[in-house]
Amino acid sequence: MTDSGGTVRIRRSESGHGWEARWERGDVGSSFRDREKDAVLRWAASRPADYWLTHDPDADEWIPWTPPSEP
């Protein structure tokens, strides 16, 4: 699912006390965690990705997310 920019996956942390995002491109990657979802979404939007996905825990599916465009 990755092209040149990679993929960002956003989900609630396993502990349920915050949010996390992981950016991956081939063998390279980084992640960010915070209690505030907005902070995680800002970090995710700043990654050079081709795909951004959020996890729907009820359906256990990854859903496309589009970062807001800056004015």
MDTraj code that builds the backbone (N, CA, C; nanometers):
import mdtraj as md
import numpy as np

residues = "MET THR ASP SER GLY GLY THR VAL ARG ILE ARG ARG SER GLU SER GLY HIS GLY TRP GLU ALA ARG TRP GLU ARG GLY ASP VAL GLY SER SER PHE ARG ASP ARG GLU LYS ASP ALA VAL LEU ARG TRP ALA ALA SER ARG PRO ALA ASP TYR TRP LEU THR HIS ASP PRO ASP ALA ASP GLU TRP ILE PRO TRP THR PRO PRO SER GLU PRO".split()
xyz = np.array([
    [0.0815, -0.1194, 0.0000],
    [0.0000, 0.0000, 0.0000],
    [0.0862, 0.1262, 0.0000],
    [0.2162, 0.1141, -0.0030],
    [0.2989, 0.2340, 0.0015],
    [0.3577, 0.2657, -0.1351],
    [0.3660, 0.3932, -0.1660],
    [0.4353, 0.4417, -0.2840],
    [0.5617, 0.5089, -0.2327],
    [0.5904, 0.6281, -0.2772],
    [0.7139, 0.6943, -0.2353],
    [0.7056, 0.7572, -0.0974],
    [0.5860, 0.7989, -0.0536],
    [0.5739, 0.8711, 0.0730],
    [0.5414, 0.7861, 0.1931],
    [0.4932, 0.6670, 0.1719],
    [0.4626, 0.5795, 0.2834],
    [0.3186, 0.5898, 0.3307],
    [0.2955, 0.5337, 0.4492],
    [0.1618, 0.5252, 0.5071],
    [0.1654, 0.5682, 0.6526],
    [0.0638, 0.6419, 0.6941],
    [0.0455, 0.6781, 0.8348],
    [-0.0797, 0.6077, 0.8848],
    [-0.0676, 0.5416, 0.9994],
    [-0.1820, 0.4758, 1.0632],
    [-0.2058, 0.5416, 1.1988],
    [-0.3305, 0.5809, 1.2229],
    [-0.3681, 0.6519, 1.3454],
    [-0.4686, 0.5653, 1.4206],
    [-0.4447, 0.5486, 1.5504],
    [-0.5381, 0.4688, 1.6303],
    [-0.5294, 0.5070, 1.7766],
    [-0.6261, 0.4616, 1.8523],
    [-0.6231, 0.4786, 1.9967],
    [-0.5122, 0.3884, 2.0492],
    [-0.4383, 0.4350, 2.1488],
    [-0.3294, 0.3544, 2.2025],
    [-0.3850, 0.2272, 2.2659],
    [-0.3007, 0.1257, 2.2756],
    [-0.3447, -0.0019, 2.3307],
    [-0.3941, 0.0117, 2.4740],
    [-0.3369, 0.1040, 2.5493],
    [-0.3804, 0.1241, 2.6877],
    [-0.5159, 0.1942, 2.6940],
    [-0.5553, 0.2602, 2.5839],
    [-0.6822, 0.3317, 2.5802],
    [-0.6765, 0.4687, 2.6443],
    [-0.5558, 0.5129, 2.6824],
    [-0.5410, 0.6422, 2.7504],
    [-0.4821, 0.7499, 2.6612],
    [-0.4878, 0.7316, 2.5329],
    [-0.4321, 0.8305, 2.4418],
    [-0.4421, 0.7825, 2.2985],
    [-0.3639, 0.8468, 2.2130],
    [-0.3658, 0.8189, 2.0702],
    [-0.2243, 0.7985, 2.0205],
    [-0.2103, 0.7268, 1.9098],
    [-0.0788, 0.7068, 1.8498],
    [-0.0907, 0.7047, 1.6988],
    [0.0160, 0.7473, 1.6348],
    [0.0252, 0.7426, 1.4892],
    [0.1606, 0.6841, 1.4540],
    [0.1636, 0.6072, 1.3484],
    [0.2884, 0.5475, 1.3023],
    [0.3014, 0.5733, 1.1531],
    [0.4168, 0.6285, 1.1147],
    [0.4480, 0.6526, 0.9743],
    [0.5504, 0.5483, 0.9320],
    [0.5258, 0.4822, 0.8194],
    [0.6185, 0.3811, 0.7689],
    [0.6377, 0.3977, 0.6191],
    [0.7632, 0.3848, 0.5775],
    [0.7985, 0.3855, 0.4351],
    [0.9095, 0.2838, 0.4180],
    [0.8748, 0.1676, 0.3678],
    [0.9732, 0.0613, 0.3538],
    [1.0263, 0.0207, 0.4900],
    [1.1583, 0.0249, 0.5052],
    [1.2217, -0.0122, 0.6317],
    [1.2350, 0.1048, 0.7278],
    [1.1868, 0.2218, 0.6895],
    [1.1998, 0.3427, 0.7711],
    [1.0646, 0.3743, 0.8340],
    [1.0667, 0.4243, 0.9574],
    [0.9414, 0.4616, 1.0212],
    [0.9643, 0.5434, 1.1463],
    [0.8568, 0.6023, 1.1953],
    [0.8601, 0.6752, 1.3216],
    [0.7187, 0.6753, 1.3777],
    [0.7086, 0.7074, 1.5056],
    [0.5763, 0.7088, 1.5675],
    [0.5663, 0.8235, 1.6661],
    [0.4435, 0.8550, 1.7031],
    [0.4161, 0.9643, 1.7959],
    [0.2950, 0.9261, 1.8792],
    [0.3039, 0.9521, 2.0104],
    [0.1921, 0.9239, 2.1019],
    [0.1632, 1.0461, 2.1861],
    [0.0348, 1.0657, 2.2143],
    [-0.0055, 1.1775, 2.2992],
    [-0.1450, 1.1473, 2.3538],
    [-0.1767, 1.2086, 2.4668],
    [-0.3120, 1.1925, 2.5221],
    [-0.4153, 1.2653, 2.4366],
    [-0.3717, 1.3711, 2.3699],
    [-0.4620, 1.4537, 2.2894],
    [-0.4655, 1.4057, 2.1444],
    [-0.5844, 1.3733, 2.0977],
    [-0.5999, 1.3267, 1.9598],
    [-0.5563, 1.4334, 1.8601],
    [-0.5877, 1.5606, 1.8879],
    [-0.5499, 1.6682, 1.7956],
    [-0.3992, 1.6757, 1.7749],
    [-0.3216, 1.6530, 1.8801],
    [-0.1755, 1.6553, 1.8678],
    [-0.1277, 1.5429, 1.7766],
    [-0.1874, 1.4266, 1.7899],
    [-0.1502, 1.3125, 1.7060],
    [-0.1909, 1.3382, 1.5607],
    [-0.3082, 1.3955, 1.5398],
    [-0.3516, 1.4260, 1.4032],
    [-0.2624, 1.5309, 1.3376],
    [-0.2179, 1.6312, 1.4144],
    [-0.1252, 1.7316, 1.3589],
    [0.0059, 1.6656, 1.3177],
    [0.0579, 1.5774, 1.4037],
    [0.1824, 1.5069, 1.3711],
    [0.1625, 1.4227, 1.2455],
    [0.0528, 1.3479, 1.2413],
    [0.0256, 1.2605, 1.1266],
    [0.0162, 1.3410, 0.9969],
    [-0.0500, 1.4557, 1.0033],
    [-0.0662, 1.5391, 0.8842],
    [0.0672, 1.5939, 0.8347],
    [0.1651, 1.6043, 0.9230],
    [0.2950, 1.6599, 0.8841],
    [0.3883, 1.5556, 0.8217],
    [0.3497, 1.4300, 0.8209],
    [0.4339, 1.3240, 0.7635],
    [0.4197, 1.3227, 0.6119],
    [0.5288, 1.2911, 0.5405],
    [0.5250, 1.2863, 0.3938],
    [0.4682, 1.1532, 0.3459],
    [0.3386, 1.1349, 0.3582],
    [0.2769, 1.0061, 0.3266],
    [0.1921, 1.0123, 0.2004],
    [0.1708, 0.8957, 0.1428],
    [0.0768, 0.8813, 0.0319],
    [-0.0607, 0.8417, 0.0836],
    [-0.0627, 0.7751, 0.1991],
    [-0.1875, 0.7264, 0.2578],
    [-0.1904, 0.7582, 0.4063],
    [-0.3059, 0.8029, 0.4529],
    [-0.3306, 0.8237, 0.5958],
    [-0.4537, 0.7407, 0.6302],
    [-0.4446, 0.6585, 0.7335],
    [-0.5536, 0.5697, 0.7712],
    [-0.5833, 0.5829, 0.9198],
    [-0.7106, 0.5775, 0.9557],
    [-0.7499, 0.5736, 1.0964],
    [-0.8165, 0.4394, 1.1231],
    [-0.8005, 0.3921, 1.2449],
    [-0.8566, 0.2624, 1.2819],
    [-0.9942, 0.2796, 1.3442],
    [-1.0909, 0.2065, 1.2920],
    [-1.2256, 0.2016, 1.3499],
    [-1.2303, 0.0772, 1.4378],
    [-1.2269, 0.0943, 1.5708],
    [-1.2208, -0.0227, 1.6586],
    [-1.3481, -0.1073, 1.6554],
    [-1.4619, -0.0460, 1.6270],
    [-1.5870, -0.1226, 1.6229],
    [-1.5896, -0.2197, 1.5050],
    [-1.5447, -0.1734, 1.3907],
    [-1.5428, -0.2576, 1.2708],
    [-1.4084, -0.3277, 1.2529],
    [-1.3077, -0.2881, 1.3310],
    [-1.1709, -0.3385, 1.3188],
    [-1.1207, -0.3230, 1.1750],
    [-1.1397, -0.2009, 1.1219],
    [-1.0976, -0.1698, 0.9855],
    [-1.0166, -0.0409, 0.9831],
    [-0.9298, -0.0301, 0.8829],
    [-0.8550, 0.0927, 0.8591],
    [-0.9302, 0.1736, 0.7546],
    [-0.9603, 0.2997, 0.7883],
    [-1.0408, 0.3869, 0.7035],
    [-0.9544, 0.5037, 0.6555],
    [-0.9612, 0.5392, 0.5263],
    [-0.8826, 0.6528, 0.4771],
    [-0.9179, 0.7823, 0.5508],
    [-0.8148, 0.8614, 0.5778],
    [-0.8290, 0.9920, 0.6423],
    [-0.7555, 1.0931, 0.5564],
    [-0.8137, 1.2084, 0.5375],
    [-0.7495, 1.3144, 0.4604],
    [-0.7086, 1.4262, 0.5548],
    [-0.5784, 1.4547, 0.5633],
    [-0.5342, 1.5657, 0.6481],
    [-0.5949, 1.6969, 0.5993],
    [-0.6244, 1.7876, 0.6915],
    [-0.6776, 1.9174, 0.6487],
    [-0.5747, 1.9927, 0.5655],
    [-0.6217, 2.0619, 0.4639],
    [-0.5292, 2.1418, 0.3832],
    [-0.5083, 2.2757, 0.4525],
    [-0.3849, 2.3220, 0.4492],
    [-0.3517, 2.4490, 0.5141],
    [-0.3925, 2.5641, 0.4236],
    [-0.4459, 2.6719, 0.4825],
    [-0.4878, 2.7878, 0.4011],
    [-0.3706, 2.8603, 0.3392],
])
top = md.Topology()
chain = top.add_chain()
for i, resn in enumerate(residues, 1):
    res = top.add_residue(resn, chain, resSeq=i)
    for name in ("N", "CA", "C"):
        top.add_atom(name, md.element.get_by_symbol(name[0]), res)
traj = md.Trajectory(xyz[None], top)
